[in-house]
Amino acid sequence: MTDTTTSEDAWFYTQGGDRKGPVPAERLRELLAAQTIDGETLIWQKGQSAWQPLRTTEIGAELKDIPPPIDASHVNNGWVWALAFAPIVYLFVEVAILGYRDSHPANDTFYEAFLSPLSWLIPLVANATLCLVDAEQLKRAGYSSGWMTLFALLLAPVYLFLRAQNLRQAPTYGFVWVASFIVSIVLRVM
């Protein structure tokens, strides 16, 4: 606890599944303004019986001019479903690249210099693009997506599971991605 935080002004908040704090109410306001937390962030203070969404507290009264996020059932999941089946699509891209190599054996230099890197570059760029487009859509829908952007760039399956958690949805599209990835590996081995 910092010296400037009294026990009456000590707040705890959750972020990424971790309990943070204690912090003064002013720090919560700063985090809110920076969109590090939002009205759905769970907070707690001594005297409360349970964690509650920030929007339901006295600090949340400052959110009255900000509309809440749209209901998760109204968020378009098209981009994440495309991402969920992407590993199988990438298998077809790889097969096409290998088919070109096999039908043009004299162009091994072209394959090694240009086509071979495409087999990992296309999935990397496509995953990042699909995740970033979806993260931007979530932001427009009122869901804070600052820290999710990092996962959107690095790890598509983690992004899918965190997205489902953030929207309080079943992580079905995350499990489909994992299944698609496993199927693509099995098909490569065959």
VOLO-160156 format. One line per field, with one value per residue: residue in one letter; x negated, y negated, z negated of N, C-alpha, C, O in turn. Coordinates in steps of 0.001 Angstrom, whole numbers. Atoms other than C-alpha are relative to their C-alpha. Example, Ala and Ser with C-alpha at 12.3 -4.5 7.8 and 13.67 -1.06 7.14 Angstrom:
2
aa: (A:S)
nx: (-890:820)
ny: (1190:1190)
nz: (0:60)
cax: (-12300:-13670)
cay: (4500:1060)
caz: (-7800:-7140)
cx: (-900:770)
cy: (-1200:-1090)
cz: (0:-730)
ox: (-1936:261)
oy: (-1181:-2198)
oz: (-665:-899)
This chain:
190
aa: (M:T:D:T:T:T:S:E:D:A:W:F:Y:T:Q:G:G:D:R:K:G:P:V:P:A:E:R:L:R:E:L:L:A:A:Q:T:I:D:G:E:T:L:I:W:Q:K:G:Q:S:A:W:Q:P:L:R:T:T:E:I:G:A:E:L:K:D:I:P:P:P:I:D:A:S:H:V:N:N:G:W:V:W:A:L:A:F:A:P:I:V:Y:L:F:V:E:V:A:I:L:G:Y:R:D:S:H:P:A:N:D:T:F:Y:E:A:F:L:S:P:L:S:W:L:I:P:L:V:A:N:A:T:L:C:L:V:D:A:E:Q:L:K:R:A:G:Y:S:S:G:W:M:T:L:F:A:L:L:L:A:P:V:Y:L:F:L:R:A:Q:N:L:R:Q:A:P:T:Y:G:F:V:W:V:A:S:F:I:V:S:I:V:L:R:V:M)
nx: (-855:790:-245:-1103:-1258:-532:-781:-1351:75:736:-797:640:-674:494:499:573:-141:786:-462:954:-308:-1018:238:-1033:-1067:521:744:-1012:-487:1055:-24:-1232:214:975:-653:670:-1134:-1261:-1131:-204:1093:-439:743:-412:498:-360:-1392:-859:-125:505:500:-1094:454:275:-1138:-1041:529:21:939:-700:-939:654:-198:-1379:-32:595:-914:630:276:-1190:-116:903:-745:-139:1318:224:1074:468:1461:597:-285:960:1269:-90:206:1166:1074:-290:199:1445:459:-228:1005:1270:-93:139:1407:770:-373:752:1400:132:-249:1047:1226:1134:-77:253:465:-1206:-749:710:99:-1279:-1174:155:-388:-1439:-742:-168:-318:-1438:-756:359:-644:-1457:-457:104:-996:-1333:-114:-17:-1286:-988:256:-504:-1459:-360:203:-1149:-1186:79:810:1401:796:1402:953:-299:678:1276:-271:-460:1186:926:-544:-1417:-886:-138:-924:-1363:-483:-153:-1153:-1196:-96:-336:-1391:-763:-543:654:1175:-137:885:1358:126:-6:1340:888:-342:446:1459:346:-365:962:1246:-236:-50:1359:764:-510)
ny: (1172:1225:888:918:-743:-388:-1232:356:359:-1072:-796:-1078:-244:-1171:238:-1218:-1086:281:1058:1110:988:1054:1289:976:176:838:-874:-699:965:124:-1234:60:986:-571:-1194:-1197:-704:547:-144:-1404:-441:-288:722:-304:870:-479:271:-612:-1439:-750:779:471:778:1404:835:-20:655:1465:397:-274:1087:846:-628:191:585:-964:-1135:-1293:-795:-656:-1371:-898:-765:835:216:-877:-958:-495:5:-1036:-1312:-142:-316:-1339:-1006:405:-995:-916:792:117:-1286:35:917:-726:-1034:692:398:-1222:-457:818:-437:-1320:88:845:-354:822:1288:-173:1275:818:-582:255:1433:715:-798:-670:899:273:-1022:455:1435:173:-204:1019:1270:-196:-84:1323:876:-385:356:1453:494:-345:813:1348:-127:-56:1343:812:-514:442:-895:409:-1074:415:-1087:-1101:275:-710:-1395:-37:0:-1093:-1343:-20:-777:689:1103:-532:-359:1232:710:-674:343:1422:172:-968:-966:-1308:115:-988:296:-354:-1455:-333:306:-1069:-1188:244:-83:-1420:-641:414:-732:-1399:-65:208:-1227:-1062)
nz: (0:-32:1135:-267:-68:1304:-126:-467:-1412:-667:-929:-737:-1283:-711:-1352:-538:956:1195:901:64:1021:95:-642:357:-995:-1089:-917:-795:-996:-1017:-786:-771:-1069:-936:-527:477:585:-492:905:341:863:1369:1026:1358:1055:1329:327:-1016:226:-1150:-1138:-846:-1149:303:-394:1035:1191:-48:-1059:-1248:-300:-1007:-1304:-455:-1338:-921:-129:304:-1200:-528:481:-725:-1003:-1191:-597:-1147:230:-1290:-104:838:-595:-1107:648:585:-1044:-788:-151:-1111:-1221:-195:-524:-1449:-555:0:-1044:-1292:-140:-254:-1336:-958:65:-628:-1445:-590:733:-414:698:1430:561:173:1107:1260:279:62:362:1285:1108:-22:739:1387:12:-252:1243:994:-365:-6:1394:617:-621:473:1418:161:-508:1010:1193:-288:53:1421:569:-439:695:1387:815:83:-593:-8:220:-920:-1260:37:-334:-1385:-853:276:191:-362:871:1287:-258:-93:1338:778:-554:520:1419:86:-401:783:-945:7:-881:-1066:-1135:426:-113:-1431:-498:452:-784:-1374:7:126:-1278:-1028:261:-384:-1463:-515:249:-875)
cax: (0:-1347:-1606:1030:3664:5717:7604:10885:9657:7952:9451:8543:9302:8915:6911:6145:7347:5061:5986:4270:4052:4580:4863:6671:9923:8060:5815:8895:10140:6780:6887:10440:9483:6563:8970:6786:9921:13575:17014:16993:13730:14370:13375:13540:13101:13147:16751:18075:19365:18179:16365:18571:18320:16838:19919:22070:19901:19543:16556:18733:21083:18526:19343:22904:22013:20324:22636:22009:20556:23114:24367:21886:24635:24733:20989:20138:18063:17321:13658:12968:14715:12578:9555:10773:10728:7610:5121:6902:6889:3147:2676:4196:1879:-1090:98:397:-3118:-4529:-2591:-4222:-7648:-7051:-5756:-8669:-11767:-14108:-12973:-14380:-16038:-12709:-11039:-13696:-13919:-10268:-7727:-9160:-8939:-5330:-4314:-4888:-4527:-969:387:-1492:-181:3330:3675:2462:4747:7844:7163:6447:9568:11617:9933:10789:14389:14512:13155:15913:18458:17246:14958:11542:9002:5669:3855:5626:3909:595:2074:3722:272:-1491:784:4084:5409:4685:6460:9509:9762:9212:11788:14358:13573:13797:17185:18334:18909:18198:14708:16011:14054:10854:11469:12250:8905:7086:8961:8249:4578:4416:6256:3851:865:2371:3070:-497:-1876:300)
cay: (0:-3428:-6131:-8266:-5501:-5297:-2120:-3977:-5013:-1704:-15:3266:4087:7058:7083:10131:12426:10837:8765:5358:2730:1213:-2061:-5301:-6119:-8759:-6051:-4092:-7234:-7579:-3931:-4449:-7563:-5671:-2819:-376:621:93:175:3972:4194:5821:3661:4064:1877:2695:2922:4409:7951:8938:7745:5653:4030:538:-880:31:-1905:-5581:-5775:-4288:-7247:-9084:-6679:-7951:-9849:-6797:-4174:-622:1913:3383:6800:9526:11364:8432:8395:9835:12988:13416:12469:14867:17740:17074:17155:20364:22250:20504:23306:25555:22789:22327:26040:25536:22571:24728:27544:25064:23784:27315:28234:25341:26460:30039:28971:26547:28390:26101:23095:24273:20893:19096:21508:21126:17343:16438:19242:21090:18031:17532:20789:19163:15487:15808:17403:14896:11848:13272:14205:10792:9024:11006:10493:6763:6172:8016:6144:2843:4010:4841:1418:-238:1972:581:3352:2285:4166:2512:5536:7920:6198:7700:11195:10350:9742:12677:15590:16045:18889:16952:13955:16116:17452:14018:12504:15090:14370:10597:10913:13600:16031:19734:20104:22310:20485:20986:24724:24809:23095:25728:28538:26963:26669:30333:31443:29402:31086:34561:33849:32599:35843:38011)
caz: (0:871:-1763:-29:26:-3132:-3913:-3260:188:1070:4109:5727:9357:11659:14841:16937:14167:11564:8539:8585:5888:3508:5394:4603:6408:8417:9877:10956:12695:14485:15581:16766:18766:20325:21198:19291:17383:18234:16673:16647:14675:11301:8327:4567:1499:-2208:-3345:-102:-298:3195:6291:8522:11952:11772:13512:10456:7980:7105:9463:12182:11887:14019:16838:17192:20361:21902:23366:22179:24596:26949:25915:26889:28771:31204:31897:35312:34876:38586:38341:35470:37229:40313:38014:36353:39665:41003:40184:42691:45311:44756:45443:48897:49499:48539:50813:53697:53051:52877:56020:57853:56638:57788:61214:61775:60517:62468:60365:57017:56487:56987:54572:51880:52210:52595:52254:49258:46955:48084:46382:42965:43915:45251:42030:39869:41732:42187:38495:37356:39840:38878:35167:35526:37628:35012:32124:33806:34229:30504:29648:31712:29910:26579:25422:24238:26308:25484:24059:26444:29380:28283:28417:31740:33187:31563:30709:32506:30310:27114:28624:29387:25836:24267:26604:25544:21897:22428:24142:21698:24554:24802:26327:29127:31840:29805:29608:33340:34027:31944:33742:37144:36254:35200:38363:40510:38827:39284:42961:43471:42050:44297)
cx: (-895:389:1214:1355:428:859:1421:17:-718:948:-874:778:-609:-462:-684:36:-804:641:-1106:426:-735:-454:1073:1031:-488:-774:963:549:-1017:-20:1221:-158:-962:543:-770:1020:1263:1106:271:-1111:524:-894:571:-659:464:1438:968:39:-602:-564:1201:-550:-154:1212:1084:-437:61:-965:656:1017:-580:152:1358:104:-579:955:-716:-323:1295:-10:-851:725:192:-1335:-192:-1202:-582:-1508:-626:321:-898:-1368:-4:-267:-1245:-1098:239:-192:-1495:-602:165:-980:-1341:-18:-168:-1451:-875:317:-734:-1455:-190:204:-1032:-1338:-1202:-38:-229:-451:1186:811:-658:8:1351:1148:-118:337:1502:786:126:393:1493:809:-284:727:1520:554:-3:1070:1406:209:96:1306:1087:-182:513:1528:477:-127:1175:1295:-19:-784:-1445:-854:-1485:-978:261:-706:-1342:194:482:-1191:-850:614:1505:851:192:975:1451:570:197:1197:1296:205:449:1468:941:768:-685:-1162:9:-960:-1460:-241:1:-1369:-963:264:-467:-1512:-451:308:-1016:-1348:146:14:-1379:-834:411:-597)
cy: (-1228:-886:-886:700:390:1229:-287:-286:1092:856:1081:173:1229:-405:1268:1167:-183:-1102:-1035:-944:299:-1282:-974:-113:-826:833:815:-909:-181:1230:51:-952:534:1255:1276:905:-622:251:1424:554:202:-741:346:-982:587:-431:570:1505:814:-968:-432:-784:-1470:-884:-73:-706:-1515:-515:197:-1052:-935:567:-310:-590:940:1177:1300:728:628:1446:917:808:-787:-332:1026:896:549:84:1114:1394:235:390:1424:1101:-274:1057:991:-714:-115:1302:29:-943:712:1086:-628:-403:1219:581:-787:455:1321:-59:-871:274:-859:-1332:138:-1297:-921:504:-358:-1488:-659:848:677:-919:-310:1003:-339:-1470:-256:260:-1081:-1316:128:86:-1373:-935:322:-396:-1511:-614:295:-845:-1426:-14:29:-1365:-910:433:-348:907:-464:1129:-321:1141:1171:-199:719:1470:135:68:1257:1396:21:847:-645:-1160:507:343:-1242:-810:595:-344:-1446:-255:935:960:1345:-71:998:-278:254:1492:437:-303:1124:1271:-152:123:1460:747:-358:722:1462:138:-231:1282:1096:-27)
cz: (0:-1165:207:55:-1404:179:472:1500:813:827:606:1299:641:1388:471:-967:-1280:-825:-98:-1113:-1274:699:-466:1128:1181:1011:857:1086:1134:908:907:1183:1062:685:-318:-677:572:-1017:-428:-898:-1414:-984:-1370:-950:-1335:-317:1025:-241:1142:1036:834:1176:-379:285:-1081:-1280:142:1065:1361:367:1043:1405:618:1401:1060:122:-343:1303:504:-477:883:1077:1297:656:1110:-277:1301:122:-831:522:1208:-557:-556:1032:842:90:1138:1335:291:520:1518:689:95:1073:1383:242:299:1376:1077:39:732:1508:723:-703:372:-756:-1509:-663:-260:-1180:-1336:-368:-243:-550:-1368:-1182:-37:-825:-1482:-72:211:-1270:-1050:269:-46:-1416:-659:558:-496:-1458:-188:497:-1029:-1256:199:-30:-1453:-655:376:-692:-1482:-917:59:538:10:-139:927:1339:58:369:1435:945:-161:18:256:-940:-1375:150:11:-1371:-877:481:-549:-1475:-172:337:-755:918:-217:990:1157:1149:-357:119:1464:611:-372:819:1448:114:-68:1297:1073:-184:435:1521:625:-102:962:1368)
ox: (-1873:1464:1866:2384:-227:1296:2055:1051:-1036:1879:-2072:1986:-1708:108:-1645:-852:-793:1281:-2259:1608:-1533:-1639:2165:764:-92:-709:699:779:-644:-127:1153:240:-816:-143:-697:918:1205:843:934:-1002:1211:-2120:1702:-1786:1500:1814:2153:-951:-993:-319:2180:-1648:667:1476:1897:310:457:-721:413:1445:161:-163:1657:1108:-558:1292:-1919:195:2199:-1071:-845:118:544:-1375:52:-2297:-1314:-2038:-1585:-472:-1336:-2053:-1028:-853:-1552:-1683:-714:-681:-1916:-1600:-721:-1430:-2036:-1030:-840:-1957:-1741:-565:-1161:-2046:-1156:-398:-1066:-1872:-2137:-1066:432:-111:1247:1331:8:135:1459:1824:865:1057:2043:1855:1035:1004:2063:1642:630:1331:2201:1577:981:1689:2154:1267:919:1824:1938:805:1049:2135:1471:702:1676:2218:945:-761:-2017:-715:-2232:-1845:-638:-948:-1738:-571:220:-1128:-1508:72:2297:1921:1285:1822:2334:1726:1171:1901:2196:1331:1298:2110:2149:1956:-1764:-1007:-1031:-1601:-2252:-1294:-694:-1849:-1729:-679:-1004:-2027:-1365:-494:-1417:-2010:-742:-559:-1679:-1649:-412:-259)
oy: (-1292:-738:-1274:33:1200:1530:571:-160:878:1464:888:-59:1651:-1288:1729:2019:692:-2007:-693:-1029:1235:-1611:-555:279:-578:566:1036:-473:-281:1105:546:-630:239:1849:2260:2130:-1678:730:1645:1676:-664:-692:817:-1424:1247:-1585:733:2099:1963:-2174:304:-1334:-2024:-1831:-997:-731:-2039:-1561:-571:-1126:-1601:-112:138:-390:630:1803:1423:377:933:1997:796:1184:-214:-1043:2216:404:1538:1069:1747:2317:1362:1245:2106:2133:492:1200:1441:-117:2:1277:497:-662:611:1284:-63:-274:1169:1131:-218:598:1489:725:-897:-596:-966:-2008:-541:-1545:-1573:-289:-836:-1833:-1583:436:735:-499:-622:673:171:-1904:-1141:-573:-1531:-1895:-775:-530:-1772:-1688:-578:-912:-1981:-1549:-553:-1304:-2031:-973:-610:-1749:-1658:-367:-85:734:-638:2276:271:1312:1979:768:1204:2020:1148:731:1687:2305:-337:386:-593:-1386:-120:33:-1317:-1427:-131:-575:-1736:-1109:940:1225:1414:-634:1554:647:555:1923:1385:452:1589:1923:791:663:1864:1560:503:1060:2015:1087:332:1582:1933:809)
oz: (-745:-1747:-763:160:-2061:1290:1086:2156:1983:299:815:1343:279:2027:-147:-951:-2146:-289:-359:-1447:-1325:738:-852:2264:2319:2211:2039:2213:2303:2128:2032:2303:2249:1518:418:-613:1203:-2120:-1441:-1394:-1957:-887:-1492:-727:-1409:-111:738:-668:937:989:966:1093:-1110:-455:-1069:-2258:1183:1667:2291:1519:1766:2383:1724:2085:2251:-883:-114:2363:-274:-772:2108:2080:2328:1660:913:-552:1275:637:-390:338:1439:4:-511:705:1756:1163:1776:2294:1442:1241:2233:1800:1106:1745:2246:1357:1172:2036:2081:1110:1476:2242:1953:-1390:-422:-748:-2295:-1819:-1302:-1965:-2255:-1543:-1050:-1493:-2107:-2088:-1098:-1339:-2138:-1049:-428:-1625:-1740:-634:-531:-1715:-1281:-194:-879:-1818:-973:-113:-1297:-1832:-729:-507:-1798:-1480:-463:-846:-2200:-2136:1135:113:789:718:1158:2060:1118:1162:2085:1981:785:647:-616:-1336:-1939:-714:-573:-1659:-1626:-318:-969:-1914:-1016:-274:-514:735:-804:2074:1511:1647:536:590:1828:1456:473:1268:2029:1093:652:1757:1856:797:1083:2056:1677:771:1332:2206)
